[in-house]
Amino acid sequence: MHFPEKSPRASIYYKYKVFEPWLPSKQESQLRHAVTIVGAGPAGLVTALELARFGVHSVVLNSELQVSQGSRAIVFTRRSMEILQQVGVADKILENGLPWRFGNSFYRGQRVFRMEAPHDDDDRYPPMTNIQQQYLEEYLLDACQANPCIDVRWGNKVVGVVQHTGHAEVKIDTPEGTYQLETQWLIAADGGRSDIRSAMGLKLEGASYEGFFVIADIKIDLPYPTERLAFFDPEWNRGNTILMHREPHGIWRIDYQLPPGETPEQALEPASLKERINAQLAMIGHAGIAWEMDWSSVYSARTLTLPDYQHGRTLFIGDAAHLLPIFGVRGANTAFQDAQSVGWHLAMVCKGLTSDKFLRNFSTERVTAAREIITESGKSTRFMAPPSRGFRLLRDAVLSLSLTQAFVRPLFHWRTSRPHEYSHSVLNSPDDDNALFETGPSHGAPPHNVRLTNGDFLLDHLGGGFDLLYFVDTSKPTKQDEKPNAPKQHARVSPQLQSMIRTFKNKGLPIRVIAVGAPHSVVGADMTLQDPLGKVKSRYGIPDSGGAYLLRPDQHICGRWLHIDETRLHSALQAVLVQ
């Protein structure tokens, strides 16, 4: 029998809650579930919430009785916040997290590079927000527990999976013994040491870099803003790199590379941690300052991925699917994009809107994204932790030149995580006007947010299905503009387009028409957003004569037109249904 730890984990700043285990004696009469998710970390919980937005029920299995140990992932990007907004937790993170946009690189006591992440008035969220993973999981769990579509089962450890043609059979161990669960689809979100991946004999492809890094969270009062600090080749740790991040509640993360040959066990000895943390504090001018250890761990830099995220009835996401270095905050932020993607793809299948083959697109898109990230993060990793003498010579040359030569300093840029553009997705409309646009997000790109005149943002009104942004024709004045006392002349979506959209809605496809740019409600639109200054139209490259964008449920662009009609939109939507 499986007996998870019942004692609350220790922490200076976070009060752990121990949940009651779900026991087989509570098992309901339902014989087969639609979706079962293994792992109640950020990837698994976001997937459950994304499925629930489409009305798809899921069971979430977690072998432990409490949220994860230690701060783990702490930096969440703007795009991640937009995804978390969709599942209802972004406001809590923004309220309790620390926003930031600058990163500093130091060498020989001199700041040699300052990164500035872009941010403007059209961005609801900052480029990055720091908050410990325990809080993120807590907020996601609160949202899950409030949702009738989600059944979270604590203390349930998966010990076996048998895949059949139309379902998977999962064997689960609990403090009361084992039970069997049948599920149409199984999502493996069980982390970097995925038991499901191992049981299936699946191998990750890519590179594992030699050497280890220590993460140490300490409580300390330091007079620095919330900005990333990177120290290259410091006196106390020659040839290696140290990172520092501020976290909420007076916690600072110190992340340092170990010298060759030192084991993780040696590195985590209290005396070793104390010596190195004190050396780092002394180097930045705070020798002797009091601090208290909260949590520490060791990791290695790896750029690995499964070549396929679908294996029978099992789908892999997050660290179970790929292992990415933390440089550039790619781990959890990539997992959110995995979760959003598998959520809407699987919802389309579970609701009978398309065939099982549609999930091949999820795997293809996300494997392609992982490989792109691996290429970028590999460059960062080789700079932060040179894997060979040649790379070290190159890195050291850049360090030396950076003291006097500005042209090499951009090489310190850490290539922050960014959302993948599905430029070659089979879901992109083959006969739209994408090639005719001069600006605006193109095929497969994530959306541009825009602050509206009423203080809302465009993305506040999008998501949960397909959205057709229907930009009205503003190239000539209406009769209402010409004659102030005349009856109001409302813009309208053509009857043919309305009829075609109703056909897809009647099939169950979640699709809305959002008219943009009209001063009054548009006939045939589900919603009208005013755009008197033309900001939305400008950011999306729409001429005065109007146009349209089709956004997928994950808000990525799959079609855009300067002139849209029912035939062209039908072709774009049918691309989803016939997969």
C-alpha positions as CSV (number, residue, x, y, z in Angstrom):
1,M,0.0,0.0,0.0
2,H,1.1,3.6,-0.7
3,F,1.6,5.7,2.4
4,P,2.5,9.3,1.4
5,E,4.1,11.7,4.0
6,K,1.5,13.2,6.3
7,S,3.7,15.7,8.1
8,P,3.6,19.2,6.6
9,R,6.8,20.2,4.8
10,A,9.0,22.7,6.5
11,S,9.2,26.3,5.1
12,I,10.0,29.7,6.4
13,Y,7.4,31.5,4.3
14,Y,4.8,28.9,3.2
15,K,2.3,27.0,5.3
16,Y,1.8,23.6,3.8
17,K,-1.7,22.1,3.9
18,V,-1.9,18.3,4.1
19,F,-4.9,16.9,2.2
20,E,-6.8,13.8,3.0
21,P,-6.1,10.9,0.6
22,W,-8.8,9.8,-1.8
23,L,-9.6,6.1,-1.0
24,P,-11.0,3.3,-3.2
25,S,-14.0,2.9,-0.9
26,K,-15.1,6.3,-2.2
27,Q,-15.0,5.1,-5.8
28,E,-18.1,6.1,-7.8
29,S,-20.1,3.9,-10.1
30,Q,-18.7,5.5,-13.3
31,L,-16.6,2.8,-15.0
32,R,-14.7,4.9,-17.5
33,H,-13.5,8.5,-17.3
34,A,-12.9,10.8,-20.2
35,V,-9.5,12.1,-19.1
36,T,-7.2,11.1,-16.3
37,I,-4.2,13.4,-15.5
38,V,-1.2,12.0,-13.6
39,G,0.5,14.8,-11.7
40,A,-1.0,17.8,-9.8
41,G,1.9,20.1,-10.7
42,P,1.3,23.3,-12.8
43,A,1.2,21.3,-16.1
44,G,-1.4,18.9,-14.9
45,L,-3.6,21.4,-13.1
46,V,-3.7,23.9,-16.0
47,T,-4.6,21.0,-18.3
48,A,-7.6,20.1,-16.0
49,L,-8.8,23.7,-15.9
50,E,-8.4,24.1,-19.7
51,L,-10.4,20.9,-20.3
52,A,-13.1,22.1,-17.9
53,R,-13.5,25.3,-19.9
54,F,-14.9,23.0,-22.6
55,G,-17.0,21.0,-20.3
56,V,-14.7,18.0,-20.3
57,H,-14.4,16.2,-17.0
58,S,-11.1,14.9,-15.7
59,V,-9.6,13.1,-12.8
60,V,-6.2,14.4,-11.4
61,L,-4.1,11.9,-9.6
62,N,-1.3,13.0,-7.2
63,S,0.9,10.6,-5.2
64,E,1.6,13.2,-2.5
65,L,-0.8,14.9,0.0
66,Q,0.6,18.4,-0.4
67,V,1.9,20.8,-3.0
68,S,5.5,20.6,-4.2
69,Q,8.5,21.0,-1.9
70,G,10.4,24.3,-2.3
71,S,10.0,27.2,-4.6
72,R,11.0,25.3,-7.8
73,A,9.7,27.4,-10.8
74,I,9.6,31.0,-9.8
75,V,9.6,33.1,-13.0
76,F,6.5,33.3,-15.1
77,T,6.5,35.1,-18.4
78,R,3.8,37.4,-19.8
79,R,2.5,34.8,-22.2
80,S,2.2,32.3,-19.2
81,M,0.2,35.0,-17.4
82,E,-2.1,35.3,-20.4
83,I,-2.6,31.5,-20.3
84,L,-3.2,31.6,-16.5
85,Q,-5.7,34.4,-17.0
86,Q,-7.7,32.0,-19.2
87,V,-8.0,29.5,-16.3
88,G,-8.7,32.1,-13.7
89,V,-5.5,32.5,-11.5
90,A,-3.5,35.3,-13.1
91,D,-5.0,38.0,-10.8
92,K,-3.8,36.2,-7.6
93,I,-0.4,35.8,-9.1
94,L,-0.2,39.4,-10.1
95,E,-1.5,40.5,-6.6
96,N,1.1,38.5,-4.7
97,G,4.1,38.2,-7.2
98,L,7.0,40.5,-8.0
99,P,7.0,42.0,-11.5
100,W,10.3,42.7,-13.3
101,R,11.8,43.4,-16.7
102,F,15.5,44.0,-16.3
103,G,18.4,41.6,-16.1
104,N,22.0,42.4,-15.2
105,S,25.2,40.6,-16.0
106,F,28.4,41.3,-14.0
107,Y,32.1,40.4,-14.7
108,R,35.0,41.5,-12.6
109,G,32.8,43.7,-10.5
110,Q,31.5,45.6,-13.5
111,R,28.1,45.4,-15.0
112,V,28.7,44.5,-18.6
113,F,25.2,44.0,-19.9
114,R,21.7,45.1,-18.9
115,M,18.7,43.3,-20.5
116,E,15.5,45.2,-20.8
117,A,12.4,43.2,-21.7
118,P,9.9,45.2,-23.8
119,H,6.7,46.5,-22.1
120,D,4.2,49.0,-23.2
121,D,0.7,50.3,-22.4
122,D,-1.0,47.5,-24.4
123,D,0.5,44.8,-22.1
124,R,-1.7,43.8,-19.2
125,Y,1.1,41.7,-17.6
126,P,4.7,42.5,-16.9
127,P,7.4,40.7,-18.9
128,M,8.2,38.5,-15.9
129,T,6.6,37.8,-12.5
130,N,8.4,36.1,-9.6
131,I,6.4,33.9,-7.2
132,Q,7.2,30.6,-5.7
133,Q,5.6,27.5,-7.2
134,Q,3.8,26.5,-4.0
135,Y,1.6,29.6,-4.4
136,L,0.9,28.9,-8.0
137,E,-0.1,25.3,-7.3
138,E,-2.3,26.6,-4.4
139,Y,-4.1,29.0,-6.7
140,L,-4.6,26.4,-9.4
141,L,-5.9,23.9,-6.8
142,D,-8.4,26.4,-5.5
143,A,-9.7,26.9,-9.0
144,C,-9.8,23.1,-9.6
145,Q,-11.6,22.4,-6.4
146,A,-14.2,25.0,-7.2
147,N,-14.8,23.4,-10.6
148,P,-17.4,20.5,-10.8
149,C,-15.6,19.1,-13.9
150,I,-12.4,18.3,-11.9
151,D,-11.8,15.5,-9.4
152,V,-8.5,15.8,-7.6
153,R,-7.4,12.6,-5.8
154,W,-4.6,13.0,-3.3
155,G,-2.4,10.1,-2.2
156,N,-3.1,8.2,-5.4
157,K,0.1,6.7,-7.0
158,V,0.0,5.2,-10.4
159,V,1.8,1.8,-10.4
160,G,0.7,0.4,-13.7
161,V,-0.8,1.3,-17.1
162,V,-2.2,-1.0,-19.7
163,Q,-3.2,0.5,-23.0
164,H,-6.1,-0.8,-25.1
165,T,-7.5,0.2,-28.5
166,G,-10.0,2.7,-27.1
167,H,-8.9,3.3,-23.6
168,A,-6.2,2.9,-20.9
169,E,-6.5,0.9,-17.7
170,V,-4.6,2.5,-14.8
171,K,-3.6,0.7,-11.6
172,I,-3.5,3.0,-8.6
173,D,-2.1,2.4,-5.1
174,T,-3.5,4.2,-2.1
175,P,-3.2,4.0,1.7
176,E,-6.3,1.6,1.5
177,G,-4.8,-0.5,-1.3
178,T,-5.0,-0.6,-5.1
179,Y,-7.9,0.0,-7.4
180,Q,-8.4,0.1,-11.2
181,L,-9.4,3.1,-13.2
182,E,-10.4,3.1,-16.9
183,T,-9.9,6.2,-18.9
184,Q,-10.4,7.2,-22.5
185,W,-7.2,9.3,-22.4
186,L,-4.3,9.4,-20.0
187,I,-2.2,12.5,-19.7
188,A,1.3,12.0,-18.2
189,A,2.2,15.2,-16.3
190,D,4.2,13.4,-13.7
191,G,7.5,15.4,-14.0
192,G,11.1,14.9,-15.1
193,R,11.3,11.4,-13.5
194,S,8.1,10.3,-15.1
195,D,7.2,6.8,-14.0
196,I,4.8,6.5,-16.9
197,R,7.5,7.4,-19.4
198,S,9.9,4.9,-17.8
199,A,7.3,2.1,-17.7
200,M,6.7,2.5,-21.4
201,G,10.4,2.4,-22.1
202,L,10.4,5.8,-23.8
203,K,13.7,7.6,-24.2
204,L,14.4,11.3,-24.3
205,E,16.5,12.6,-27.1
206,G,19.1,15.5,-26.9
207,A,22.0,16.5,-24.7
208,S,22.8,16.4,-21.0
209,Y,25.5,18.8,-19.9
210,E,28.1,17.8,-17.4
211,G,28.2,19.5,-14.1
212,F,25.7,20.4,-11.4
213,F,24.0,23.6,-10.1
214,V,22.8,24.3,-6.6
215,I,19.6,26.2,-6.0
216,A,19.4,27.7,-2.5
217,D,16.5,29.8,-1.2
218,I,17.5,32.0,1.8
219,K,15.6,34.5,3.8
220,I,17.6,37.7,3.8
221,D,17.2,41.5,3.6
222,L,19.1,42.8,0.6
223,P,18.7,46.3,-0.8
224,Y,18.2,45.3,-4.5
225,P,15.2,45.7,-6.8
226,T,13.5,42.7,-8.4
227,E,15.9,42.2,-11.3
228,R,17.9,39.2,-12.4
229,L,21.5,39.2,-11.4
230,A,24.1,37.1,-13.1
231,F,27.8,36.9,-12.0
232,F,30.3,35.4,-14.4
233,D,33.6,33.9,-13.2
234,P,33.5,35.3,-9.7
235,E,36.6,35.1,-7.5
236,W,35.1,32.4,-5.2
237,N,33.8,30.2,-8.0
238,R,36.2,30.6,-10.9
239,G,35.0,29.7,-14.3
240,N,31.5,29.3,-13.2
241,T,28.3,31.3,-13.0
242,I,26.0,32.6,-10.2
243,L,22.4,33.8,-10.6
244,M,20.3,35.6,-8.0
245,H,16.6,36.3,-8.0
246,R,14.3,38.1,-5.5
247,E,11.2,36.2,-4.4
248,P,8.2,37.3,-2.4
249,H,8.3,37.2,1.4
250,G,12.0,38.3,1.8
251,I,13.4,35.2,0.0
252,W,16.3,35.3,-2.4
253,R,17.4,32.5,-4.7
254,I,21.1,31.9,-5.1
255,D,21.9,29.6,-8.0
256,Y,25.5,28.5,-8.5
257,Q,27.5,26.0,-10.5
258,L,29.6,23.4,-8.8
259,P,33.3,22.7,-9.7
260,P,33.9,19.5,-11.6
261,G,33.9,16.3,-9.6
262,E,31.8,17.5,-6.7
263,T,28.7,15.3,-6.0
264,P,25.2,16.7,-5.2
265,E,25.5,15.1,-1.8
266,Q,28.7,17.0,-1.1
267,A,27.2,20.2,-2.4
268,L,24.1,20.1,-0.2
269,E,26.1,19.6,3.0
270,P,25.2,22.5,5.4
271,A,28.8,23.6,5.7
272,S,29.3,23.7,2.0
273,L,26.1,25.7,1.4
274,K,27.0,28.1,4.2
275,E,30.5,28.7,2.9
276,R,29.4,29.4,-0.7
277,I,26.4,31.6,0.2
278,N,28.6,33.7,2.5
279,A,31.2,34.0,-0.2
280,Q,28.6,35.3,-2.7
281,L,27.2,37.7,-0.2
282,A,30.7,39.0,0.6
283,M,31.4,39.5,-3.1
284,I,28.4,41.8,-3.5
285,G,29.3,43.8,-0.3
286,H,27.2,42.1,2.4
287,A,29.7,40.0,4.3
288,G,28.4,38.9,7.7
289,I,24.8,39.7,7.0
290,A,22.4,37.3,8.7
291,W,20.4,34.8,6.6
292,E,18.3,31.7,7.1
293,M,18.1,28.7,4.7
294,D,14.6,27.7,3.5
295,W,15.2,25.1,0.8
296,S,18.0,23.8,-1.4
297,S,18.4,21.4,-4.3
298,V,20.7,20.3,-7.1
299,Y,20.0,20.1,-10.8
300,S,21.9,19.6,-14.1
301,A,21.3,21.3,-17.4
302,R,19.6,19.1,-20.0
303,T,18.1,19.8,-23.4
304,L,16.0,16.7,-24.0
305,T,12.6,15.8,-25.5
306,L,10.6,12.8,-26.5
307,P,10.3,12.6,-30.3
308,D,6.6,12.1,-30.0
309,Y,4.2,13.2,-27.2
310,Q,1.4,10.7,-28.1
311,H,1.7,7.0,-27.4
312,G,-1.5,5.2,-27.9
313,R,-4.0,6.6,-25.4
314,T,-1.3,8.4,-23.4
315,L,-0.2,12.0,-24.0
316,F,2.9,13.5,-22.5
317,I,3.3,17.2,-21.3
318,G,5.7,19.3,-19.2
319,D,8.8,17.7,-17.8
320,A,7.4,14.3,-18.6
321,A,7.7,15.2,-22.3
322,H,10.9,17.3,-22.2
323,L,13.7,18.5,-19.9
324,L,14.9,22.0,-20.5
325,P,17.6,24.1,-18.7
326,I,16.3,26.8,-16.4
327,F,18.3,29.5,-18.2
328,G,15.7,31.6,-19.8
329,V,12.9,30.4,-17.5
330,R,11.7,27.8,-20.0
331,G,10.6,24.8,-17.8
332,A,7.2,25.8,-16.3
333,N,6.5,28.4,-19.0
334,T,6.8,25.8,-21.7
335,A,4.7,23.4,-19.7
336,F,1.8,26.0,-19.6
337,Q,1.9,26.1,-23.4
338,D,1.8,22.2,-23.5
339,A,-1.1,22.2,-21.1
340,Q,-3.1,24.8,-23.1
341,S,-2.4,22.9,-26.3
342,V,-3.3,19.4,-25.1
343,G,-6.4,20.8,-23.3
344,W,-8.1,22.3,-26.4
345,H,-7.0,19.6,-28.8
346,L,-8.2,16.8,-26.5
347,A,-11.5,18.7,-25.8
348,M,-12.3,18.8,-29.5
349,V,-11.8,15.0,-29.6
350,C,-13.7,14.3,-26.4
351,K,-16.7,16.3,-27.6
352,G,-16.8,14.4,-30.9
353,L,-16.0,17.4,-33.1
354,T,-13.0,15.8,-34.7
355,S,-11.3,12.4,-34.8
356,D,-8.5,11.0,-32.6
357,K,-6.1,11.9,-35.4
358,F,-6.4,15.5,-34.4
359,L,-4.1,14.8,-31.5
360,R,-1.2,14.2,-33.9
361,N,-1.3,17.9,-34.4
362,F,-0.8,18.5,-30.7
363,S,2.2,16.3,-30.7
364,T,3.7,17.7,-33.9
365,E,3.3,21.4,-32.8
366,R,4.6,20.9,-29.3
367,V,7.6,18.7,-30.3
368,T,8.5,21.3,-32.9
369,A,8.3,24.0,-30.2
370,A,10.4,21.9,-27.8
371,R,13.1,21.5,-30.5
372,E,13.1,25.2,-31.2
373,I,13.5,25.9,-27.4
374,I,16.3,23.3,-27.2
375,T,18.2,25.1,-30.0
376,E,17.9,28.4,-28.2
377,S,18.4,27.2,-24.7
378,G,21.4,25.2,-25.8
379,K,23.1,28.5,-26.8
380,S,22.3,29.9,-23.4
381,T,23.5,26.8,-21.6
382,R,26.8,26.7,-23.5
383,F,27.5,30.3,-22.5
384,M,26.4,29.9,-18.8
385,A,28.1,26.5,-18.4
386,P,30.6,25.9,-21.2
387,P,30.6,22.1,-21.9
388,S,34.1,21.9,-23.5
389,R,37.4,23.7,-23.5
390,G,36.6,25.3,-26.9
391,F,33.3,26.8,-25.6
392,R,35.0,28.0,-22.5
393,L,37.7,29.8,-24.5
394,L,35.0,31.5,-26.5
395,R,33.0,32.4,-23.5
396,D,36.1,33.7,-21.6
397,A,37.0,35.8,-24.7
398,V,33.5,37.4,-24.6
399,L,33.9,38.1,-20.9
400,S,37.2,39.7,-21.3
401,L,36.2,41.9,-24.3
402,S,32.9,42.9,-22.6
403,L,34.9,45.1,-20.1
404,T,35.8,47.5,-22.9
405,Q,34.0,46.5,-26.1
406,A,30.2,47.1,-26.3
407,F,29.6,45.1,-29.4
408,V,30.1,41.7,-27.6
409,R,27.8,42.5,-24.6
410,P,24.5,41.4,-26.3
411,L,26.0,37.9,-26.3
412,F,25.1,37.9,-22.5
413,H,21.4,38.0,-23.4
414,W,19.8,34.9,-21.9
415,R,17.2,34.4,-24.7
416,T,14.1,34.4,-22.5
417,S,11.3,31.9,-23.0
418,R,8.8,33.0,-25.6
419,P,5.7,31.4,-27.1
420,H,6.3,29.2,-30.2
421,E,4.7,30.3,-33.5
422,Y,3.0,27.5,-35.2
423,S,4.0,28.8,-38.6
424,H,3.7,25.4,-40.4
425,S,0.6,24.0,-38.6
426,V,-1.8,22.1,-40.7
427,L,-4.5,24.2,-39.0
428,N,-3.4,27.4,-40.7
429,S,-5.8,28.4,-43.5
430,P,-4.3,27.5,-46.8
431,D,-6.3,30.1,-48.9
432,D,-6.5,33.2,-46.7
433,D,-4.7,36.5,-47.2
434,N,-1.9,35.9,-44.8
435,A,0.8,36.8,-47.4
436,L,-0.9,40.1,-48.2
437,F,-0.6,41.5,-44.7
438,E,2.2,43.9,-44.0
439,T,1.9,43.9,-40.2
440,G,0.1,42.0,-37.5
441,P,0.4,38.5,-36.1
442,S,0.8,36.0,-38.9
443,H,0.0,32.3,-39.2
444,G,0.5,30.4,-35.9
445,A,1.6,33.4,-34.0
446,P,0.2,34.2,-30.5
447,P,-2.1,37.2,-30.4
448,H,-1.2,40.9,-29.7
449,N,-2.9,42.3,-26.7
450,V,-4.4,45.8,-26.9
451,R,-5.6,48.1,-24.2
452,L,-9.1,49.2,-25.1
453,T,-10.5,52.7,-24.5
454,N,-12.7,51.4,-21.6
455,G,-9.6,50.1,-19.7
456,D,-10.2,46.5,-20.7
457,F,-7.7,44.5,-22.8
458,L,-8.5,42.7,-26.0
459,L,-7.4,39.3,-24.5
460,D,-9.9,39.8,-21.7
461,H,-12.6,39.0,-24.2
462,L,-11.0,36.1,-26.1
463,G,-10.5,32.4,-25.5
464,G,-12.5,29.3,-24.7
465,G,-13.2,28.5,-28.3
466,F,-12.5,29.9,-31.8
467,D,-12.8,33.7,-32.0
468,L,-13.4,35.5,-35.3
469,L,-12.2,39.1,-35.0
470,Y,-14.5,40.8,-37.5
471,F,-13.2,44.3,-38.3
472,V,-15.9,46.5,-39.7
473,D,-15.4,48.8,-42.7
474,T,-14.5,52.3,-41.6
475,S,-13.3,53.5,-45.0
476,K,-16.3,55.8,-45.5
477,P,-18.7,57.6,-43.2
478,T,-22.1,56.0,-42.5
479,K,-25.4,57.8,-42.9
480,Q,-25.5,58.2,-39.2
481,D,-22.1,60.1,-39.4
482,E,-23.5,62.3,-42.2
483,K,-26.8,63.1,-40.6
484,P,-26.7,63.3,-36.8
485,N,-30.5,63.2,-36.4
486,A,-31.0,60.2,-38.7
487,P,-31.8,56.7,-37.4
488,K,-28.8,54.7,-36.3
489,Q,-27.3,52.5,-39.1
490,H,-25.8,49.4,-37.5
491,A,-23.1,47.5,-39.2
492,R,-23.8,43.8,-39.8
493,V,-22.1,40.5,-40.6
494,S,-23.4,39.3,-43.9
495,P,-26.4,36.9,-43.7
496,Q,-24.4,34.2,-45.6
497,L,-21.5,34.4,-43.1
498,Q,-24.0,34.3,-40.2
499,S,-25.7,31.3,-41.6
500,M,-22.5,29.4,-42.1
501,I,-21.3,30.2,-38.6
502,R,-24.6,29.0,-37.1
503,T,-24.1,25.7,-39.0
504,F,-20.8,25.1,-37.1
505,K,-22.3,26.2,-33.8
506,N,-25.1,23.7,-34.3
507,K,-22.4,21.0,-34.7
508,G,-21.1,22.0,-31.3
509,L,-18.0,23.9,-32.4
510,P,-17.3,26.7,-29.9
511,I,-17.0,29.8,-32.0
512,R,-17.8,33.5,-31.5
513,V,-17.9,36.5,-33.7
514,I,-16.3,39.5,-32.1
515,A,-16.9,42.7,-34.1
516,V,-14.2,45.4,-33.7
517,G,-14.4,49.0,-34.6
518,A,-18.1,49.8,-34.8
519,P,-19.6,52.5,-32.5
520,H,-22.7,50.4,-31.9
521,S,-23.5,46.7,-31.7
522,V,-23.0,44.8,-35.0
523,V,-25.8,42.6,-36.2
524,G,-24.7,39.0,-36.3
525,A,-21.8,39.4,-33.8
526,D,-21.7,37.8,-30.4
527,M,-19.9,40.9,-29.0
528,T,-18.8,44.3,-30.3
529,L,-15.7,46.0,-29.1
530,Q,-15.3,49.7,-29.8
531,D,-12.0,50.9,-31.2
532,P,-12.4,54.6,-31.8
533,L,-8.6,55.2,-31.9
534,G,-8.0,52.3,-34.3
535,K,-5.5,50.7,-31.9
536,V,-6.7,47.1,-32.4
537,K,-7.0,47.7,-36.2
538,S,-3.5,49.1,-36.3
539,R,-1.8,46.3,-34.3
540,Y,-3.5,43.7,-36.5
541,G,-2.6,45.4,-39.7
542,I,-6.2,45.9,-40.8
543,P,-6.9,48.5,-43.5
544,D,-9.9,50.9,-43.2
545,S,-11.9,48.6,-45.5
546,G,-12.0,46.0,-42.8
547,G,-10.8,42.4,-42.5
548,A,-10.9,39.4,-40.1
549,Y,-8.7,37.2,-38.0
550,L,-9.5,33.7,-36.8
551,L,-8.0,32.7,-33.5
552,R,-7.8,29.1,-32.2
553,P,-8.9,28.3,-28.7
554,D,-5.3,28.8,-27.6
555,Q,-5.5,32.3,-29.2
556,H,-2.9,31.5,-31.9
557,I,-3.7,32.8,-35.3
558,C,-4.9,30.2,-37.9
559,G,-6.4,32.6,-40.5
560,R,-6.6,36.2,-41.5
561,W,-8.3,37.9,-44.4
562,L,-8.5,41.4,-45.9
563,H,-11.8,40.2,-47.4
564,I,-13.7,37.4,-45.7
565,D,-16.7,35.5,-46.9
566,E,-18.5,32.3,-45.9
567,T,-16.6,30.1,-48.3
568,R,-13.2,31.1,-47.0
569,L,-14.1,30.9,-43.3
570,H,-15.8,27.5,-43.9
571,S,-12.5,26.2,-45.4
572,A,-10.5,27.4,-42.4
573,L,-12.9,25.8,-39.8
574,Q,-13.2,22.6,-41.8
575,A,-9.5,22.2,-41.5
576,V,-10.0,21.4,-37.8
577,L,-13.0,19.1,-38.2
578,V,-11.5,16.9,-40.8
579,Q,-8.2,16.1,-39.2
